[in-house]
Amino acid sequence: MAKALNVRGLMNVQFAVQEYNVFVLEVNPRASRTVPFVSKAIGVPLAKLAARIMVGRKLKELGLTREIVPKHISVKEAVFPFNKFPGVDTMLGPEMKSTGEVMGINDYFGIAFAKAQLGVGMRLPKTGKVFVSVRDDDKKMASWIAKKLYRVGFQIVATRGTARYFEERGVPTEIVSKIQEGSPHIGDQIMNGAIAMVINTPEDARSQADSYAIRRFALDYQVPYFTTLAGADAAAEGIEYLMQRDFEVKPLQEYEIPKLTNEP
């Protein structure tokens, strides 16, 4: 696309992926918010290099002739303003809702992810109960995540259908009522501090009232929550690492980053 559009410098592309189909939503000859993140992650001032390329310099002259692969892992997490807007659903869609982003770095993905979560104010738990409420298509993967969390000492809580599915696959699960079924229900447990983390994947963006209420309870009572299985699985991996070791904090400059052959 860059060659076809004759773009020199930086280019921002927005993709939409549906199963095996990849759609291009837009292409802009400009930098994106990701550029500073990648620059810090790989130790290369991409905006500076791009500006020089736009005025005629060559990548070879600037020393950028190969991909820079650092030893550490960098995780970007978006910052959302949901807590400032009472009643707003926390479900994500194609529109831009984030107001910023943070970065977590470590040699291990799990710790890097945990750092990123802490950066947005979401501290991953090490003990307690995890409530799981997922759509039917997600139950298989959700049971693997639940099993992983159960192995490291968490209690799994779910509504009847999900609890039955988990039990059949060897994951002991405590049954809790849906909010619409009346108290005592999952909302009461979240309010009382009995739930350490919530995993919730609703049927669609419009979701049922029960799913919306669960997500809103989690947000209002500052309980870590995940609305995708990829996020939940990353959280489970982060928790596993946190239970083995505490992460350290050090300046970005102390991370080992390969240098360009000809620093600009």
C-alpha positions as CSV (number, residue, x, y, z in Angstrom):
1,M,0.0,0.0,0.0
2,A,2.9,2.4,0.8
3,K,4.4,1.8,-2.6
4,A,1.1,2.1,-4.4
5,L,0.3,5.4,-2.7
6,N,3.9,6.6,-3.0
7,V,4.1,7.3,0.8
8,R,7.4,8.3,2.2
9,G,7.7,8.4,6.0
10,L,5.0,7.0,8.2
11,M,1.7,5.5,7.3
12,N,-1.3,4.6,9.5
13,V,-3.5,1.7,8.4
14,Q,-6.8,0.7,10.1
15,F,-7.8,-2.9,9.6
16,A,-10.9,-4.9,10.4
17,V,-10.6,-8.7,10.7
18,Q,-13.6,-11.0,10.4
19,E,-12.6,-14.6,10.7
20,Y,-10.2,-15.1,7.7
21,N,-11.2,-11.8,5.9
22,V,-9.1,-8.7,6.3
23,F,-10.6,-5.4,5.4
24,V,-8.8,-2.0,5.1
25,L,-10.9,0.7,6.7
26,E,-8.5,3.6,6.0
27,V,-4.9,4.5,5.1
28,N,-3.4,7.8,6.2
29,P,0.1,9.2,5.4
30,R,0.7,10.2,9.0
31,A,1.9,8.9,12.3
32,S,-0.4,7.1,14.8
33,R,-0.4,6.9,18.6
34,T,1.4,3.6,18.2
35,V,4.6,5.2,16.8
36,P,5.9,6.5,20.1
37,F,5.1,3.2,21.7
38,V,7.0,1.2,19.1
39,S,9.9,3.7,19.2
40,K,10.3,3.1,23.0
41,A,9.9,-0.6,22.6
42,I,12.6,-1.0,20.0
43,G,14.8,2.0,20.9
44,V,14.5,3.7,17.5
45,P,13.2,7.3,17.0
46,L,10.8,6.4,14.2
47,A,9.3,9.9,13.9
48,K,12.8,11.5,13.5
49,L,13.8,8.9,10.9
50,A,10.5,9.3,9.0
51,A,11.0,13.1,8.9
52,R,14.4,12.7,7.4
53,I,13.1,10.2,4.9
54,M,10.4,12.6,3.8
55,V,13.1,15.1,2.9
56,G,15.1,12.6,0.8
57,R,17.3,10.6,3.1
58,K,17.5,6.8,2.7
59,L,17.0,4.1,5.3
60,K,20.5,2.8,4.6
61,E,22.0,6.2,5.3
62,L,20.2,6.2,8.7
63,G,21.2,2.7,9.6
64,L,17.7,1.2,9.6
65,T,18.3,-1.8,7.3
66,R,16.9,-4.6,9.4
67,E,14.1,-5.3,11.8
68,I,15.0,-4.4,15.4
69,V,14.0,-7.3,17.7
70,P,14.5,-6.5,21.5
71,K,14.9,-9.3,24.0
72,H,12.1,-7.9,26.2
73,I,8.3,-7.9,25.5
74,S,6.3,-4.7,25.4
75,V,2.5,-4.7,26.0
76,K,0.3,-1.7,25.2
77,E,-2.9,-1.3,27.1
78,A,-5.6,1.3,26.3
79,V,-7.0,3.7,28.9
80,F,-10.7,4.1,28.9
81,P,-12.8,6.8,30.6
82,F,-15.7,4.6,31.5
83,N,-15.5,5.3,35.2
84,K,-16.2,9.0,34.5
85,F,-19.5,8.3,32.7
86,P,-22.1,6.6,35.0
87,G,-24.3,4.1,33.1
88,V,-22.0,3.8,30.0
89,D,-21.4,0.2,28.9
90,T,-17.8,-1.0,28.9
91,M,-18.2,-3.1,25.7
92,L,-15.8,-2.2,22.9
93,G,-16.8,-1.7,19.3
94,P,-15.1,-0.3,16.1
95,E,-15.3,3.3,17.3
96,M,-12.4,5.0,19.2
97,K,-13.1,5.1,22.9
98,S,-9.7,5.1,24.5
99,T,-8.3,8.4,25.8
100,G,-4.7,7.2,26.2
101,E,-2.4,4.2,26.6
102,V,0.2,2.7,28.9
103,M,3.2,0.4,28.4
104,G,4.3,-2.7,30.3
105,I,7.8,-4.1,29.7
106,N,9.4,-7.3,30.9
107,D,11.3,-10.3,29.7
108,Y,8.1,-12.4,30.3
109,F,4.8,-11.7,28.5
110,G,2.8,-12.4,31.7
111,I,4.6,-9.9,33.8
112,A,4.6,-7.3,31.0
113,F,0.8,-7.7,30.7
114,A,0.4,-7.4,34.4
115,K,2.4,-4.2,34.4
116,A,0.3,-2.8,31.6
117,Q,-2.9,-3.6,33.6
118,L,-1.5,-1.9,36.7
119,G,-0.7,1.1,34.6
120,V,-4.4,1.6,33.8
121,G,-5.4,1.0,37.4
122,M,-6.3,-2.7,37.2
123,R,-4.3,-4.8,39.6
124,L,-4.5,-8.5,38.8
125,P,-5.5,-10.6,41.8
126,K,-3.5,-13.5,43.3
127,T,-6.3,-15.1,45.3
128,G,-10.1,-15.1,45.5
129,K,-13.1,-16.0,43.3
130,V,-13.3,-15.5,39.5
131,F,-16.7,-15.1,38.0
132,V,-17.0,-16.4,34.4
133,S,-20.0,-15.6,32.2
134,V,-19.5,-16.3,28.5
135,R,-21.5,-17.0,25.3
136,D,-21.8,-20.6,24.2
137,D,-19.2,-20.4,21.5
138,D,-16.6,-19.3,24.1
139,K,-17.3,-21.9,26.7
140,K,-14.6,-24.4,25.4
141,M,-11.8,-21.9,25.7
142,A,-13.2,-20.4,28.8
143,S,-13.1,-23.8,30.5
144,W,-9.3,-24.0,29.8
145,I,-8.8,-20.5,31.3
146,A,-10.9,-21.5,34.3
147,K,-8.9,-24.7,34.8
148,K,-5.7,-22.7,34.6
149,L,-7.0,-20.3,37.3
150,Y,-8.3,-23.1,39.5
151,R,-4.9,-24.9,39.4
152,V,-3.2,-21.9,40.9
153,G,-5.8,-21.6,43.7
154,F,-8.7,-19.5,42.5
155,Q,-12.3,-20.5,43.1
156,I,-14.4,-20.4,39.9
157,V,-17.9,-19.0,40.1
158,A,-20.5,-19.1,37.2
159,T,-24.2,-19.2,36.5
160,R,-25.9,-22.6,36.1
161,G,-25.3,-23.3,32.4
162,T,-21.6,-22.4,32.5
163,A,-21.0,-24.0,35.8
164,R,-22.5,-27.3,34.5
165,Y,-20.2,-27.1,31.4
166,F,-17.1,-26.5,33.6
167,E,-18.0,-29.3,36.1
168,E,-18.3,-31.7,33.2
169,R,-14.7,-30.8,32.2
170,G,-13.2,-31.2,35.6
171,V,-13.4,-27.6,36.9
172,P,-15.1,-27.4,40.3
173,T,-17.5,-24.4,40.0
174,E,-19.7,-22.5,42.5
175,I,-23.1,-21.7,41.1
176,V,-24.4,-18.1,41.4
177,S,-27.7,-16.6,40.3
178,K,-28.0,-14.1,37.4
179,I,-29.0,-10.6,38.4
180,Q,-32.4,-10.9,36.7
181,E,-33.1,-14.0,39.0
182,G,-33.1,-11.8,42.1
183,S,-30.9,-11.6,45.2
184,P,-28.6,-13.1,46.2
185,H,-27.0,-12.8,42.7
186,I,-23.6,-12.1,41.2
187,G,-24.0,-8.3,41.5
188,D,-24.4,-8.7,45.3
189,Q,-21.1,-10.7,45.4
190,I,-19.3,-8.1,43.4
191,M,-20.6,-5.3,45.7
192,N,-19.6,-7.3,48.8
193,G,-16.0,-7.7,47.6
194,A,-16.4,-11.5,47.2
195,I,-15.3,-11.5,43.5
196,A,-11.7,-10.9,42.6
197,M,-12.0,-10.9,38.8
198,V,-14.8,-11.0,36.1
199,I,-14.6,-12.7,32.7
200,N,-17.6,-11.8,30.6
201,T,-18.2,-12.1,26.8
202,P,-21.7,-11.1,25.9
203,E,-23.6,-12.3,22.8
204,D,-23.3,-9.0,21.0
205,A,-22.5,-5.3,21.4
206,R,-26.1,-4.6,22.4
207,S,-25.9,-7.4,25.0
208,Q,-28.5,-8.4,27.4
209,A,-29.3,-6.4,30.5
210,D,-27.7,-9.0,32.7
211,S,-24.3,-8.9,31.0
212,Y,-24.3,-5.1,31.0
213,A,-25.1,-5.0,34.7
214,I,-22.3,-7.4,35.5
215,R,-19.7,-5.3,33.6
216,R,-21.0,-2.1,35.2
217,F,-20.8,-3.6,38.7
218,A,-17.2,-4.7,38.1
219,L,-16.3,-1.2,36.9
220,D,-18.0,0.6,39.7
221,Y,-16.5,-1.6,42.4
222,Q,-13.0,-1.6,40.8
223,V,-13.0,-5.4,40.1
224,P,-10.6,-6.4,37.2
225,Y,-12.8,-7.5,34.2
226,F,-12.1,-8.9,30.8
227,T,-14.6,-8.9,27.9
228,T,-12.5,-11.0,25.5
229,L,-11.1,-14.5,26.0
230,A,-7.7,-13.3,24.6
231,G,-7.6,-10.7,27.4
232,A,-8.7,-13.2,30.0
233,D,-6.1,-15.8,28.9
234,A,-3.4,-13.1,29.1
235,A,-4.6,-12.2,32.6
236,A,-4.4,-15.8,33.7
237,E,-0.8,-16.0,32.4
238,G,0.1,-12.8,34.1
239,I,-1.4,-14.1,37.4
240,E,0.6,-17.3,37.1
241,Y,3.8,-15.3,36.8
242,L,2.9,-13.0,39.6
243,M,2.4,-15.9,41.9
244,Q,6.0,-17.1,41.2
245,R,7.8,-13.7,41.3
246,D,7.2,-10.0,41.9
247,F,7.9,-7.8,39.0
248,E,10.7,-5.1,39.2
249,V,10.5,-1.6,38.0
250,K,13.4,0.0,36.2
251,P,14.1,2.8,33.8
252,L,13.5,2.2,30.1
253,Q,17.2,3.0,29.4
254,E,18.2,-0.1,31.4
255,Y,16.5,-2.5,29.0
256,E,18.9,-4.1,26.5
257,I,18.0,-2.7,23.0
258,P,19.9,-3.3,19.8
259,K,21.4,-0.2,18.3
260,L,21.1,1.0,14.7
261,T,24.3,0.6,12.6
262,N,24.3,4.4,12.1
263,E,22.5,6.3,14.9
264,P,20.7,9.4,13.5
